[in-house]
Amino acid sequence: MKTVGTYEAKTHLPKLPERVMKGERITITKHGIPVAVLQSPDDGIGENTKSIINELHEFRSKHRLKGLSLRELMEDGRR
């Protein structure tokens, strides 16, 4: 991943999307602290989402409420 300061990002903004289209992932920093990331919109985001959903389904299949309703749990948590 490449790192670019905010001043450089502002100065070379028209070139940054071209670099991203070539596969780069660019982090924009301000005083050395990351503030934004430029990346392709389909840069593995869908696969990550799918794996998280699969993990949630797996978790739910192993953990049951044992007769309690979600509403009861919510009301109990409010007390």
C-alpha positions as CSV (number, residue, x, y, z in Angstrom):
1,M,0.0,0.0,0.0
2,K,1.3,3.4,-0.9
3,T,1.1,6.4,1.4
4,V,0.5,10.0,0.2
5,G,0.3,13.1,2.3
6,T,-2.7,15.4,2.0
7,Y,-0.7,18.1,0.3
8,E,0.6,15.7,-2.3
9,A,-2.9,14.2,-2.7
10,K,-4.3,17.6,-3.4
11,T,-1.6,18.5,-5.8
12,H,-1.7,15.2,-7.7
13,L,-5.4,14.3,-7.4
14,P,-6.0,13.7,-11.1
15,K,-3.3,11.1,-11.2
16,L,-4.4,9.1,-8.1
17,P,-7.5,7.5,-9.6
18,E,-5.4,6.3,-12.5
19,R,-3.0,4.6,-10.0
20,V,-5.9,3.0,-8.2
21,M,-7.3,1.7,-11.5
22,K,-3.9,0.0,-12.0
23,G,-4.4,-1.9,-8.8
24,E,-2.8,0.3,-6.2
25,R,-4.3,1.0,-2.8
26,I,-3.4,4.5,-1.6
27,T,-3.6,5.7,2.0
28,I,-3.8,9.5,2.4
29,T,-2.2,10.8,5.6
30,K,-2.3,14.1,7.5
31,H,0.7,14.6,9.7
32,G,1.5,10.9,9.4
33,I,-2.0,9.8,10.6
34,P,-4.1,7.9,8.0
35,V,-7.3,9.8,7.2
36,A,-8.5,8.1,4.0
37,V,-7.9,5.1,1.7
38,L,-8.3,5.1,-2.1
39,Q,-9.0,1.7,-3.5
40,S,-11.0,0.0,-6.2
41,P,-14.7,-0.4,-5.1
42,D,-14.5,-4.1,-5.7
43,D,-11.2,-4.6,-3.9
44,G,-12.3,-7.8,-2.0
45,I,-15.1,-6.0,-0.2
46,G,-17.7,-8.5,-1.4
47,E,-15.7,-11.5,-0.4
48,N,-15.1,-10.1,3.1
49,T,-18.8,-9.5,3.5
50,K,-19.6,-13.0,2.4
51,S,-17.2,-14.5,4.9
52,I,-18.6,-12.4,7.7
53,I,-22.1,-13.5,6.9
54,N,-21.1,-17.1,6.8
55,E,-19.4,-16.7,10.2
56,L,-22.6,-15.2,11.6
57,H,-24.7,-18.1,10.3
58,E,-22.2,-20.6,11.8
59,F,-22.3,-18.8,15.2
60,R,-26.1,-18.7,15.2
61,S,-26.3,-22.4,14.4
62,K,-24.1,-23.2,17.5
63,H,-25.8,-20.8,19.9
64,R,-29.5,-21.1,20.7
65,L,-31.7,-19.0,22.9
66,K,-33.1,-22.1,24.6
67,G,-36.8,-21.0,24.6
68,L,-36.2,-17.3,25.3
69,S,-37.5,-14.8,22.7
70,L,-35.4,-12.0,21.4
71,R,-38.0,-9.6,22.8
72,E,-37.6,-11.0,26.3
73,L,-33.8,-10.6,26.1
74,M,-34.1,-7.0,24.9
75,E,-36.6,-6.2,27.8
76,D,-34.3,-7.9,30.3
77,G,-31.3,-5.9,29.0
78,R,-33.2,-2.6,29.6
79,R,-33.7,-3.3,33.3
